[in-house]
Every structure is written in structure tokens, then in C-alpha cells.
Amino acid sequence: MTTLTDKPIYCLALVKPGSPLASKWNVLKPSYGIYEHAPAFERRVLRWGDGTWQEITDRNHTDLILLPQFTEKDIQEIFDGAL
């Protein structure tokens, strides 16, 4: 389970297969997106590679595994500059 934090974070996030969030987006295999938390805006967002996004709540935050070891440059390479 990923712990909520009040610190800003920009990282890769895996969506747990079979979770409510995975079901909502109809993803059957492990999927990933860009997770961003901006405390100044009191908002947590998961962005997919095609530009769609979803605001993340306390309830669906447990559907994610955050991978903060990837830098913004790594994420841009993974998404092929689609940011």
C-alpha cells in the first residue's frame, strides 16, 4: 500500500490489477501512469500516456504503487516526450 504524503511528488505509478481504479479504466494488465501531487493545489492526479487523467482520492490511492526512484527525465523517456 502506498502512503499518502503532503510533500510534492512527481513519479511513475503502477495501477494494481483488479483494483477498482483498474476496473474503472478497463485495464486488465498492470498499467502505469504519471502520478503528481501538488500540495499548493491540494490535488493528486494520475495521468495516462494518452493525455487522459484522473484525480486521485484517499479512497483510490491504495490502488497505486508509487515508484519515486524514477526521475522526471526517466518519466519523459518512458512516455516518449508525451508530457
PyMOL commands that set and color helices and strands:
alter all, ss='L'
color gray80, all
select helices_A, chain A and resi 20-24+39-41+61-63+72-78
alter helices_A, ss='H'
color red, helices_A
select strands_A, chain A and resi 9-15+31-38+43-47+53-55+64-67
alter strands_A, ss='S'
color yellow, strands_A
deselect
rebuild
show_as cartoon
